[in-house]
Amino acid sequence: MLAKETQLAVEKGEMLPLMEEFYTIQGEGYHTGTAAYFIRIGGCDVGCHWCDVKESWNAELHPPTHIGIIVDNAKKYAETVVVTGGEPLTWDMSQLTSQLKGAGLRVHIETSGAYSVSGSWDWFCLSPKKTKLPVDEAYEIANELKVIIYNKHDFIFAEEQAEKVNDDAILFLQPEWSKKEEITPLIVDYVMNNPKWRVSLQTHKYLNIP
């Protein structure tokens, strides 16, 4: 149980349940291959059965950390910061993004879009999940739509989501890692037949980096 003062700070976005932070190469989507500092925020109730960071789900396992500390760490390493989770929009991102931008950093987010959008983002990667669909604003501001393909039915879901995003959103299909041998050839064929889509791979896993 958090102290009342700490709980209030978390609710205001002055502190956030920080799971981990690390400097690496972006492995997925539009910015694949570029250096970025990742900030992984704990807490998620979207509940993807194939999630590869289930340890992020319980926010209580990750200590509330002052955003000033997070920003100070980030600006040592990179010009681009990626806020991910968990589901970062569980929390108010306004103060974190304001301070990151104040430090001269470009700020990206990877989100399911299931919660109200807070914060100011230079790049909004929307990765919708069937279990908890995005809010309307997430579709409206998405720079990138990244749909994870676990089975053939997910191609139908991907097209449904593509109908909802704004016309400028760049569309990606990404194989779920545990099914990559089976699913990747299906995605390749699908993209060749539907060239509005692009292929995204978890290249960081092939490179054996975070």
Contacts in CASP RR format, 6 or more apart in sequence:
PFRMAT RR
TARGET T0000
AUTHOR 0000-0000-0000
METHOD contacts of the structure
MODEL  1
MLAKETQLAVEKGEMLPLMEEFYTIQGEGYHTGTAAYFIRIGGCDVGCHW
CDVKESWNAELHPPTHIGIIVDNAKKYAETVVVTGGEPLTWDMSQLTSQL
KGAGLRVHIETSGAYSVSGSWDWFCLSPKKTKLPVDEAYEIANELKVIIY
NKHDFIFAEEQAEKVNDDAILFLQPEWSKKEEITPLIVDYVMNNPKWRVS
LQTHKYLNIP
2 10 0 8 1.000
2 64 0 8 1.000
6 15 0 8 1.000
6 64 0 8 1.000
9 15 0 8 1.000
9 64 0 8 1.000
9 66 0 8 1.000
10 16 0 8 1.000
10 17 0 8 1.000
10 64 0 8 1.000
10 91 0 8 1.000
11 92 0 8 1.000
12 92 0 8 1.000
12 95 0 8 1.000
13 67 0 8 1.000
13 91 0 8 1.000
13 92 0 8 1.000
13 93 0 8 1.000
13 94 0 8 1.000
13 95 0 8 1.000
13 96 0 8 1.000
14 66 0 8 1.000
14 67 0 8 1.000
14 95 0 8 1.000
15 64 0 8 1.000
15 65 0 8 1.000
15 66 0 8 1.000
15 67 0 8 1.000
16 41 0 8 1.000
16 64 0 8 1.000
16 65 0 8 1.000
16 67 0 8 1.000
16 70 0 8 1.000
16 91 0 8 1.000
16 96 0 8 1.000
17 41 0 8 1.000
17 42 0 8 1.000
17 43 0 8 1.000
17 59 0 8 1.000
17 60 0 8 1.000
17 62 0 8 1.000
17 63 0 8 1.000
17 64 0 8 1.000
17 65 0 8 1.000
17 91 0 8 1.000
18 39 0 8 1.000
18 40 0 8 1.000
18 41 0 8 1.000
18 42 0 8 1.000
18 62 0 8 1.000
18 63 0 8 1.000
18 64 0 8 1.000
18 65 0 8 1.000
18 70 0 8 1.000
19 40 0 8 1.000
19 41 0 8 1.000
19 42 0 8 1.000
19 53 0 8 1.000
19 55 0 8 1.000
19 56 0 8 1.000
19 61 0 8 1.000
19 62 0 8 1.000
19 85 0 8 1.000
19 86 0 8 1.000
20 38 0 8 1.000
20 40 0 8 1.000
21 37 0 8 1.000
21 38 0 8 1.000
21 39 0 8 1.000
21 40 0 8 1.000
21 70 0 8 1.000
21 73 0 8 1.000
21 74 0 8 1.000
22 37 0 8 1.000
22 38 0 8 1.000
22 210 0 8 1.000
23 35 0 8 1.000
23 36 0 8 1.000
23 37 0 8 1.000
23 38 0 8 1.000
23 77 0 8 1.000
23 78 0 8 1.000
24 35 0 8 1.000
24 36 0 8 1.000
24 38 0 8 1.000
24 204 0 8 1.000
24 209 0 8 1.000
24 210 0 8 1.000
25 33 0 8 1.000
25 34 0 8 1.000
25 35 0 8 1.000
25 36 0 8 1.000
25 203 0 8 1.000
25 204 0 8 1.000
25 207 0 8 1.000
25 209 0 8 1.000
26 32 0 8 1.000
26 33 0 8 1.000
26 34 0 8 1.000
26 35 0 8 1.000
26 36 0 8 1.000
26 80 0 8 1.000
26 82 0 8 1.000
26 204 0 8 1.000
27 33 0 8 1.000
27 201 0 8 1.000
27 202 0 8 1.000
27 203 0 8 1.000
27 204 0 8 1.000
27 207 0 8 1.000
28 146 0 8 1.000
28 172 0 8 1.000
28 174 0 8 1.000
28 200 0 8 1.000
28 201 0 8 1.000
28 202 0 8 1.000
28 203 0 8 1.000
28 204 0 8 1.000
29 125 0 8 1.000
29 144 0 8 1.000
29 146 0 8 1.000
29 172 0 8 1.000
29 174 0 8 1.000
29 198 0 8 1.000
29 200 0 8 1.000
30 123 0 8 1.000
30 125 0 8 1.000
30 143 0 8 1.000
30 144 0 8 1.000
30 170 0 8 1.000
30 172 0 8 1.000
31 80 0 8 1.000
31 108 0 8 1.000
31 123 0 8 1.000
32 200 0 8 1.000
32 201 0 8 1.000
32 203 0 8 1.000
33 203 0 8 1.000
34 80 0 8 1.000
35 78 0 8 1.000
35 80 0 8 1.000
36 78 0 8 1.000
36 80 0 8 1.000
36 81 0 8 1.000
36 82 0 8 1.000
36 108 0 8 1.000
37 73 0 8 1.000
37 74 0 8 1.000
37 77 0 8 1.000
37 78 0 8 1.000
37 80 0 8 1.000
37 81 0 8 1.000
37 82 0 8 1.000
38 81 0 8 1.000
38 82 0 8 1.000
38 84 0 8 1.000
38 210 0 8 1.000
39 70 0 8 1.000
39 74 0 8 1.000
39 81 0 8 1.000
39 82 0 8 1.000
39 83 0 8 1.000
39 84 0 8 1.000
40 53 0 8 1.000
40 56 0 8 1.000
40 84 0 8 1.000
40 85 0 8 1.000
40 86 0 8 1.000
41 56 0 8 1.000
41 62 0 8 1.000
41 83 0 8 1.000
41 84 0 8 1.000
41 85 0 8 1.000
41 86 0 8 1.000
41 87 0 8 1.000
41 88 0 8 1.000
41 90 0 8 1.000
41 91 0 8 1.000
42 56 0 8 1.000
42 57 0 8 1.000
42 58 0 8 1.000
42 59 0 8 1.000
42 61 0 8 1.000
42 62 0 8 1.000
42 85 0 8 1.000
42 86 0 8 1.000
42 90 0 8 1.000
43 56 0 8 1.000
43 57 0 8 1.000
43 58 0 8 1.000
43 59 0 8 1.000
43 62 0 8 1.000
43 85 0 8 1.000
43 86 0 8 1.000
43 87 0 8 1.000
43 90 0 8 1.000
44 51 0 8 1.000
44 56 0 8 1.000
44 57 0 8 1.000
44 85 0 8 1.000
44 86 0 8 1.000
44 87 0 8 1.000
44 90 0 8 1.000
45 57 0 8 1.000
45 87 0 8 1.000
45 90 0 8 1.000
45 132 0 8 1.000
46 87 0 8 1.000
46 112 0 8 1.000
46 114 0 8 1.000
46 129 0 8 1.000
46 131 0 8 1.000
46 132 0 8 1.000
47 57 0 8 1.000
47 129 0 8 1.000
47 131 0 8 1.000
47 132 0 8 1.000
48 129 0 8 1.000
48 131 0 8 1.000
48 148 0 8 1.000
50 148 0 8 1.000
50 150 0 8 1.000
50 176 0 8 1.000
50 177 0 8 1.000
50 178 0 8 1.000
51 57 0 8 1.000
52 177 0 8 1.000
53 85 0 8 1.000
53 86 0 8 1.000
55 61 0 8 1.000
56 62 0 8 1.000
56 85 0 8 1.000
56 86 0 8 1.000
57 86 0 8 1.000
59 90 0 8 1.000
67 95 0 8 1.000
67 96 0 8 1.000
67 99 0 8 1.000
68 99 0 8 1.000
70 96 0 8 1.000
71 96 0 8 1.000
71 99 0 8 1.000
71 100 0 8 1.000
71 103 0 8 1.000
74 81 0 8 1.000
74 100 0 8 1.000
74 103 0 8 1.000
74 105 0 8 1.000
75 103 0 8 1.000
75 104 0 8 1.000
75 105 0 8 1.000
78 105 0 8 1.000
79 104 0 8 1.000
79 105 0 8 1.000
79 106 0 8 1.000
80 105 0 8 1.000
80 106 0 8 1.000
80 107 0 8 1.000
80 108 0 8 1.000
81 100 0 8 1.000
81 105 0 8 1.000
81 106 0 8 1.000
81 107 0 8 1.000
81 108 0 8 1.000
82 108 0 8 1.000
82 109 0 8 1.000
82 110 0 8 1.000
83 93 0 8 1.000
83 96 0 8 1.000
83 97 0 8 1.000
83 107 0 8 1.000
83 108 0 8 1.000
83 109 0 8 1.000
83 110 0 8 1.000
84 109 0 8 1.000
84 110 0 8 1.000
84 111 0 8 1.000
85 110 0 8 1.000
87 111 0 8 1.000
87 112 0 8 1.000
87 113 0 8 1.000
87 114 0 8 1.000
87 115 0 8 1.000
88 109 0 8 1.000
88 110 0 8 1.000
88 111 0 8 1.000
89 109 0 8 1.000
89 111 0 8 1.000
89 112 0 8 1.000
89 113 0 8 1.000
89 114 0 8 1.000
89 115 0 8 1.000
89 116 0 8 1.000
89 117 0 8 1.000
89 118 0 8 1.000
90 115 0 8 1.000
91 118 0 8 1.000
92 118 0 8 1.000
92 119 0 8 1.000
93 109 0 8 1.000
93 118 0 8 1.000
93 119 0 8 1.000
94 118 0 8 1.000
94 119 0 8 1.000
94 120 0 8 1.000
96 119 0 8 1.000
97 107 0 8 1.000
97 119 0 8 1.000
97 120 0 8 1.000
97 121 0 8 1.000
98 119 0 8 1.000
98 120 0 8 1.000
100 107 0 8 1.000
101 107 0 8 1.000
101 120 0 8 1.000
106 122 0 8 1.000
106 123 0 8 1.000
107 120 0 8 1.000
107 121 0 8 1.000
107 122 0 8 1.000
107 123 0 8 1.000
108 121 0 8 1.000
108 122 0 8 1.000
108 123 0 8 1.000
108 124 0 8 1.000
108 125 0 8 1.000
109 121 0 8 1.000
109 123 0 8 1.000
109 124 0 8 1.000
109 125 0 8 1.000
110 125 0 8 1.000
110 127 0 8 1.000
110 146 0 8 1.000
111 124 0 8 1.000
111 125 0 8 1.000
111 126 0 8 1.000
111 127 0 8 1.000
111 138 0 8 1.000
112 126 0 8 1.000
112 127 0 8 1.000
112 128 0 8 1.000
112 129 0 8 1.000
112 132 0 8 1.000
112 134 0 8 1.000
113 126 0 8 1.000
113 128 0 8 1.000
113 134 0 8 1.000
113 135 0 8 1.000
113 138 0 8 1.000
114 129 0 8 1.000
114 132 0 8 1.000
114 133 0 8 1.000
114 134 0 8 1.000
114 135 0 8 1.000
115 135 0 8 1.000
116 135 0 8 1.000
116 137 0 8 1.000
117 135 0 8 1.000
117 137 0 8 1.000
117 138 0 8 1.000
117 141 0 8 1.000
121 141 0 8 1.000
123 143 0 8 1.000
123 144 0 8 1.000
124 138 0 8 1.000
124 141 0 8 1.000
124 142 0 8 1.000
124 143 0 8 1.000
124 144 0 8 1.000
125 142 0 8 1.000
125 143 0 8 1.000
125 144 0 8 1.000
125 146 0 8 1.000
126 134 0 8 1.000
126 138 0 8 1.000
126 139 0 8 1.000
126 142 0 8 1.000
126 144 0 8 1.000
126 145 0 8 1.000
126 146 0 8 1.000
126 165 0 8 1.000
126 169 0 8 1.000
127 145 0 8 1.000
127 146 0 8 1.000
127 147 0 8 1.000
127 148 0 8 1.000
128 134 0 8 1.000
128 138 0 8 1.000
128 145 0 8 1.000
128 147 0 8 1.000
128 161 0 8 1.000
130 157 0 8 1.000
134 164 0 8 1.000
139 164 0 8 1.000
139 165 0 8 1.000
139 166 0 8 1.000
140 166 0 8 1.000
141 166 0 8 1.000
142 165 0 8 1.000
142 166 0 8 1.000
142 169 0 8 1.000
143 168 0 8 1.000
143 169 0 8 1.000
143 170 0 8 1.000
144 169 0 8 1.000
144 170 0 8 1.000
144 172 0 8 1.000
145 161 0 8 1.000
145 162 0 8 1.000
145 165 0 8 1.000
145 169 0 8 1.000
145 170 0 8 1.000
145 171 0 8 1.000
145 172 0 8 1.000
146 172 0 8 1.000
146 174 0 8 1.000
146 200 0 8 1.000
147 154 0 8 1.000
147 157 0 8 1.000
147 158 0 8 1.000
147 161 0 8 1.000
147 171 0 8 1.000
147 172 0 8 1.000
147 173 0 8 1.000
147 174 0 8 1.000
148 154 0 8 1.000
148 174 0 8 1.000
148 175 0 8 1.000
148 176 0 8 1.000
149 155 0 8 1.000
149 158 0 8 1.000
149 173 0 8 1.000
149 174 0 8 1.000
149 175 0 8 1.000
149 176 0 8 1.000
149 183 0 8 1.000
149 186 0 8 1.000
149 187 0 8 1.000
150 176 0 8 1.000
150 179 0 8 1.000
150 183 0 8 1.000
151 179 0 8 1.000
151 183 0 8 1.000
152 186 0 8 1.000
155 173 0 8 1.000
155 186 0 8 1.000
155 190 0 8 1.000
158 171 0 8 1.000
158 173 0 8 1.000
158 197 0 8 1.000
162 169 0 8 1.000
162 171 0 8 1.000
162 196 0 8 1.000
162 197 0 8 1.000
165 171 0 8 1.000
170 198 0 8 1.000
171 196 0 8 1.000
171 197 0 8 1.000
171 198 0 8 1.000
172 197 0 8 1.000
172 198 0 8 1.000
172 199 0 8 1.000
172 200 0 8 1.000
173 187 0 8 1.000
173 190 0 8 1.000
173 191 0 8 1.000
173 197 0 8 1.000
173 198 0 8 1.000
173 199 0 8 1.000
173 200 0 8 1.000
174 187 0 8 1.000
174 199 0 8 1.000
174 200 0 8 1.000
174 201 0 8 1.000
174 202 0 8 1.000
175 183 0 8 1.000
175 184 0 8 1.000
175 187 0 8 1.000
175 201 0 8 1.000
176 183 0 8 1.000
177 202 0 8 1.000
177 205 0 8 1.000
180 201 0 8 1.000
180 202 0 8 1.000
184 201 0 8 1.000
187 199 0 8 1.000
188 199 0 8 1.000
190 197 0 8 1.000
191 197 0 8 1.000
191 198 0 8 1.000
191 199 0 8 1.000
204 210 0 8 1.000
END
